[in-house]
């Protein structure tokens, strides 16, 4: 009897984490900004976004399962393949994201608690349960649209609704196309970008004690606009990169 009760509790909790339920989300984060510093993977520099507001992205989703089960994620959680979580390269950790399978229309909601996937062309790595919910398991990858919802608002009870961001991001955004430890290489890339796209800039950043020169293409009024340019570009230099804020 005890085992049956435990099993029932497990399935109830699992179901409550699914993407079909609707909850209230807030736009600000009261949690520490862990995982918000720039980082490098395979020689490439990534800059986490300071805000999720207005973030919409389309691309390829994949999933990760038992090989990573129990390992530590980027925010310090133990990865649980049965929880509704995901990895993204630049979204703030802790943000909830709606993921829609563009092939079958199925949707799920996940919490970003890890970084990745570091495979060209992929924008999000879903947990096993999240991937199963949108029919991703069999094919391994699928075209998706993701939309950042916000942080879970635990002060709102029994409310079946999403809270949209109070305002969409405004500022100055570009598409980071490279990061170099030598300034001359950054200038060479920036010159090439200017010839191809008209606008390029270089920004310095110190990561783990190493100075990098980051090259960005374009200057857009919103993150959404920068993402749309990246998604629609036929140039692999742009489509294989990601949007960042121009400080």
QUIWO-V753134 format. One record per run of one state. SS is the DSSP state (H for helix, E for strand, - for the rest). FROM is the first residue (numbers start at 1). TO is the last residue. If there is no record, write none. Layout:
ss=SS from=FROM to=TO
ss=SS from=FROM to=TO
//
This chain:
ss=- from=1 to=1
ss=H from=2 to=16
ss=- from=17 to=24
ss=E from=25 to=26
ss=- from=27 to=38
ss=E from=39 to=41
ss=- from=42 to=43
ss=E from=44 to=46
ss=- from=47 to=55
ss=E from=56 to=64
ss=- from=65 to=71
ss=E from=72 to=72
ss=- from=73 to=77
ss=E from=78 to=78
ss=- from=79 to=84
ss=E from=85 to=87
ss=- from=88 to=95
ss=E from=96 to=101
ss=- from=102 to=106
ss=E from=107 to=114
ss=- from=115 to=121
ss=E from=122 to=127
ss=H from=128 to=133
ss=- from=134 to=141
ss=E from=142 to=152
ss=- from=153 to=172
ss=E from=173 to=180
ss=- from=181 to=182
ss=H from=183 to=197
ss=- from=198 to=199
ss=E from=200 to=207
ss=- from=208 to=209
ss=E from=210 to=220
ss=- from=221 to=222
ss=H from=223 to=232
ss=- from=233 to=235
ss=H from=236 to=239
ss=- from=240 to=241
ss=E from=242 to=245
ss=- from=246 to=247
//
